[in-house]
Amino acid sequence: VRIHYVYPDEIDDELVDVIASEPKIVKYLDIPIQHCNSKILKLMNRRGDGAFLRELFAKLRDRIPGLVIRTSLITGLPGEGEEEFEELCEFLREMQIERAGVFPFSPEEGTRAALMENRVDTAEAERRAELVVDVQARIMDDFNESRMGEITEVLCEGWDAQAMSYAGRSWAESPDIDGRIYFSADETIEPGTFVMVRFTGTMDGELTGELAE
């Protein structure tokens, strides 16, 4: 069981305990926060503030060892200045969020956000999104580096002709949105088979490895 798109204010102690203790639930949570600055969160009509998010993420890390967190972020919302943007970048570094989808704000006709004042230039919103992606890439590099030598169960999804290796994912990679794991094997591995893979390197930011004996 993989839990996607659970809002921060919906995560209570009971849910945390179930995730931590239930082996059928992978230690992976998709928590869309969009931002971490209290002013921006209020403008987004989000419950909670920056302090609440920091406490929540610290609690999750403490009570669910090895948890991988995915989130989604928006840059350039009307009212976001350099200070608010820098806080977002620092939040990512501080919390070491492993996965993040980053999107520049784009006003949609008929929405409340489209009527907001203090607009951020579209090019600036896109520039900020690119900077956040750079921050996230470094966090991902550190996360991948921490997994070197680790032996992990991987679900083989088949042979990748371009990479000339098998490809799959572990509990830490959600299908279609996270990266894949590429691994070699001296035997035929059927798609849908779970195998143990030793991580030995990376390729374009994605993990590579070999079938563990």
MOHUDA-V981336 format. One record per residue. N is the residue number from 0. RES is the residue in three letters. SS is DSSP state (h for helix, s for strand, l for the rest). OMEGA is omega in degrees with one decimal (none if undefined). NEAR is the number of other ideal C-beta (glycine too) atoms within 10 Angstrom. Layout:
BEGIN
<<N:RES:SS:OMEGA:NEAR> <N:RES:SS:OMEGA:NEAR>>
END
This chain:
BEGIN
<<0:VAL:l:178.4:9> <1:ARG:l:-174.0:12> <2:ILE:s:-179.9:16> <3:HIS:l:170.7:12> <4:TYR:l:173.5:11> <5:VAL:l:-177.6:14> <6:TYR:l:-176.8:12> <7:PRO:h:-176.5:18> <8:ASP:h:178.1:11> <9:GLU:h:-177.9:10> <10:ILE:l:178.9:17> <11:ASP:l:-176.1:8> <12:ASP:h:-179.8:9> <13:GLU:h:178.8:8> <14:LEU:h:179.4:14> <15:VAL:h:-179.8:18> <16:ASP:h:-179.9:12> <17:VAL:h:179.7:11> <18:ILE:h:-177.3:21> <19:ALA:h:-171.6:15> <20:SER:h:-174.5:10> <21:GLU:l:-178.1:10> <22:PRO:l:179.4:7> <23:LYS:l:-179.8:5> <24:ILE:l:178.7:17> <25:VAL:l:-176.4:18> <26:LYS:l:-174.6:18> <27:TYR:s:-179.9:24> <28:LEU:s:173.9:23> <29:ASP:s:-176.1:18> <30:ILE:l:-178.8:21> <31:PRO:l:180.0:16> <32:ILE:l:-178.8:25> <33:GLN:s:178.7:17> <34:HIS:l:178.2:23> <35:CYS:l:-179.9:25> <36:ASN:l:-174.2:23> <37:SER:h:-179.8:17> <38:LYS:h:-179.4:16> <39:ILE:h:178.3:24> <40:LEU:h:178.8:21> <41:LYS:h:177.5:13> <42:LEU:h:178.3:19> <43:MET:l:-176.9:18> <44:ASN:l:178.5:8> <45:ARG:l:176.7:19> <46:ARG:l:179.0:12> <47:GLY:l:179.3:16> <48:ASP:l:-177.8:15> <49:GLY:h:179.9:19> <50:ALA:h:178.0:10> <51:PHE:h:-179.1:16> <52:LEU:h:179.5:22> <53:ARG:h:178.2:14> <54:GLU:h:-179.9:11> <55:LEU:h:-177.5:18> <56:PHE:h:177.9:23> <57:ALA:h:178.8:12> <58:LYS:h:179.5:13> <59:LEU:h:179.1:20> <60:ARG:h:-176.5:14> <61:ASP:h:-171.7:11> <62:ARG:h:177.3:14> <63:ILE:l:-177.8:19> <64:PRO:l:177.6:8> <65:GLY:l:-177.4:9> <66:LEU:l:171.9:19> <67:VAL:s:-176.6:20> <68:ILE:s:171.3:20> <69:ARG:s:175.4:21> <70:THR:s:173.9:24> <71:SER:s:-173.8:16> <72:LEU:s:176.8:23> <73:ILE:s:175.4:24> <74:THR:s:174.3:27> <75:GLY:l:174.6:22> <76:LEU:l:177.2:24> <77:PRO:l:-177.8:17> <78:GLY:l:178.6:17> <79:GLU:l:175.0:24> <80:GLY:l:-179.9:12> <81:GLU:h:-179.0:9> <82:GLU:h:179.7:9> <83:GLU:h:179.3:19> <84:PHE:h:178.7:23> <85:GLU:h:177.3:13> <86:GLU:h:178.5:19> <87:LEU:h:179.3:24> <88:CYS:h:-178.9:18> <89:GLU:h:176.8:12> <90:PHE:h:178.4:21> <91:LEU:h:-179.8:20> <92:ARG:h:-177.2:12> <93:GLU:h:-176.0:13> <94:MET:h:-178.8:20> <95:GLN:l:178.7:13> <96:ILE:l:-170.6:22> <97:GLU:l:-175.7:20> <98:ARG:s:177.4:21> <99:ALA:s:169.5:19> <100:GLY:s:-173.6:14> <101:VAL:s:-175.9:20> <102:PHE:s:173.9:15> <103:PRO:s:179.5:19> <104:PHE:l:177.4:22> <105:SER:l:-177.3:12> <106:PRO:l:177.7:14> <107:GLU:l:-177.5:9> <108:GLU:l:178.1:6> <109:GLY:l:179.2:7> <110:THR:l:178.3:9> <111:ARG:l:-177.9:10> <112:ALA:h:-178.8:15> <113:ALA:h:-178.5:12> <114:LEU:h:-176.5:10> <115:MET:l:178.6:15> <116:GLU:l:179.7:6> <117:ASN:l:-179.5:10> <118:ARG:l:172.0:15> <119:VAL:l:179.5:20> <120:ASP:l:-177.3:9> <121:THR:h:179.8:13> <122:ALA:h:178.7:10> <123:GLU:h:177.1:17> <124:ALA:h:179.4:21> <125:GLU:h:177.6:17> <126:ARG:h:179.5:16> <127:ARG:h:178.0:24> <128:ALA:h:178.5:18> <129:GLU:h:178.3:11> <130:LEU:h:177.3:16> <131:VAL:h:176.9:21> <132:VAL:h:177.8:14> <133:ASP:h:177.2:11> <134:VAL:h:-178.4:18> <135:GLN:h:179.8:21> <136:ALA:h:179.3:12> <137:ARG:h:176.6:11> <138:ILE:h:178.8:17> <139:MET:h:177.9:19> <140:ASP:h:179.1:12> <141:ASP:h:179.6:11> <142:PHE:h:178.3:16> <143:ASN:h:179.6:18> <144:GLU:h:-179.9:10> <145:SER:h:-177.2:11> <146:ARG:l:179.9:15> <147:MET:l:-179.1:13> <148:GLY:l:-179.5:9> <149:GLU:l:174.5:14> <150:ILE:s:-172.8:12> <151:THR:s:175.9:17> <152:GLU:s:-177.9:12> <153:VAL:s:174.3:28> <154:LEU:s:179.4:16> <155:CYS:s:179.1:21> <156:GLU:s:175.7:17> <157:GLY:s:-179.1:12> <158:TRP:s:177.0:14> <159:ASP:s:-174.7:13> <160:ALA:l:-179.2:7> <161:GLN:l:179.4:7> <162:ALA:l:-177.3:16> <163:MET:l:178.0:9> <164:SER:s:173.7:17> <165:TYR:s:179.0:25> <166:ALA:s:178.8:20> <167:GLY:s:180.0:23> <168:ARG:s:176.9:18> <169:SER:l:177.8:21> <170:TRP:l:-174.5:16> <171:ALA:l:-179.4:21> <172:GLU:l:176.9:23> <173:SER:l:-176.9:17> <174:PRO:l:172.7:10> <175:ASP:l:-177.5:6> <176:ILE:l:177.7:12> <177:ASP:l:-179.9:18> <178:GLY:l:177.9:19> <179:ARG:l:175.6:20> <180:ILE:s:179.4:26> <181:TYR:s:-176.2:23> <182:PHE:s:178.7:25> <183:SER:s:177.8:14> <184:ALA:l:179.4:16> <185:ASP:l:179.9:7> <186:GLU:l:179.7:6> <187:THR:l:178.8:8> <188:ILE:l:-179.4:18> <189:GLU:l:175.1:8> <190:PRO:l:-178.0:12> <191:GLY:l:-180.0:10> <192:THR:l:173.6:13> <193:PHE:s:179.8:11> <194:VAL:s:176.8:18> <195:MET:s:-176.3:13> <196:VAL:s:174.7:25> <197:ARG:s:-179.2:15> <198:PHE:s:-176.0:23> <199:THR:s:-178.2:14> <200:GLY:s:178.0:12> <201:THR:s:177.5:18> <202:MET:s:-177.9:13> <203:ASP:l:176.4:8> <204:GLY:l:179.2:10> <205:GLU:s:-175.0:17> <206:LEU:s:172.3:26> <207:THR:s:-179.8:20> <208:GLY:s:-177.9:26> <209:GLU:s:177.5:15> <210:LEU:s:-179.0:17> <211:ALA:l:-179.8:16> <212:GLU:l:none:7>>
END
